[in-house]
Amino acid sequence: MPRGRRTDMYPSTEDLLKIRDSKPVDARAFAAVNADPELWAEIKRLAEVKDALQALPMLKPPSEAWVKIAAASESHPVPSSHWLLRGAIAATAALAAILLVMSSSEGPQTPLPSTTVAEVIGPGESGWNIARGLATPTYTSLVAESARLERQLNEIGYKPRLIRAGTATTITGLEDQISLIDAQLMYSRVNGLQPGQAEELQRTRVDLMNALLKVHHAHAQRFGF
Amino acid sequence: METMGTKVPEIDQALVVNACRGNREAHSRLYELCAPMVYTLARRMLTSPAMAEDILQETFIEVIRKIDTYRGDAGFGFWVRRIAVNKCLMHLRSAWSSRRVDMELSDVVCPRTEGKQAEKQIILERALAELPETSRVVVWLHDVEGYTHKEIGQMMSRTTSFSKSQLARAHERLRIILSGECPEDEEQICTPVLKTY
């Protein structure tokens, strides 16, 4: 805001913006502006900022966005990846907290075999290639597959009444890795990753999503939720 | 309403009719025409690329699902833009958005702008991103999208005066950031711009 008080009625930034936008303004404020070249200069500057904001370039949307939208709009509502993962992580954290309370109150239990991320994915195994039998899926098909898996995951929901700590850890681990991949994909547009690298990240994401689904399916079968 | 900033595309009525009938190609074409507007709007208002992508997806899923509710009162592009603005405001109200800081601005400059013009745009982008969320949203909706204070107040469930005062605050802060003036109590506002440039 301009400094210095030259008249009894010193116009506020709101007054200056009204004059800039040719809107009605208090007569005394207008008189004060008329008497002060600095205030006119400030109005000119405000107009220049507005022009500059309007001149900012349009941004190109991510190339794979339509694939996800088309996939989601064909069926029922599907939360986008980021929200799904946020929800998943929040749900897992809540479950972990519940389990902690339950385990401390129930005392020792018969240990169940735990599941690890490595066991779910398997050494050197590509869940996508095995499940789909495709040697070199394209980036677009990988994105579509990711969306399909997210849809399935969403259908299962996060509603288990009881979950083993080992399973919870596995789920959290998988979700953390998926979040990491998402972050890498997000920044890949800026960092200029090669198409092959982005495809590899998408492939890994599909594998992790498959693994996450397996864990949830296994848990659902065991506990029947 | 004025058409400024994120250019609202003109959509052929026949295309909208086809889209209403569930024609997938028409949906795809509508997306092609409107996606840059929606994505740009979301990036400017929310700054986060990930959130902007969420908005893009949510907006078009809603557009496709609710296209039969479009009554043709305003241009189709304006209808889409209103959905996108509402989605952005909903995100800003959510608990998640307040914790999101994954802003990155490297991809904001149009490839055709070079030199000083590009530099000015980057500085302005960064200054805009440094504004408090509410001020940023108001200055964008008013100065760029051409919404009135009354409309902004209604969309944000606030008063017209609230919108006016937020616009004034936004410009006061922008002036400080862009001029490089750095009062001690506002050092955190200015530092990112001054450090880089």
Interface residues (C-beta under 8 A of the other chain):
Chain A: M1 S12 T13 E14 L17 R45 L46 V49 K50 A52 L53 Q54 A55 L56 P57 M58 L59 K60 P61 P62 A65 W66 K68 I69 A70 A72 S73 P77 V78 S80 H82 W83 R86 D182 A183 M186 Y187 R189 V190
Chain B: M4 G5 T6 K7 R24 H27 S28 Y31 A35 P36 M37 V38 Y39 T40 R43 R44 P49 A50 M51 E53 D54 L56 Q57 E58 F60 I61 I64 R65 W96 D102 E104 S106 D107 V108 V109 C110 T113 K120 Q121 L124 E125 L128 V139 W140 D143 V144 K164 S165 L167 A168 R169 H171 E172 L174 R175 L178
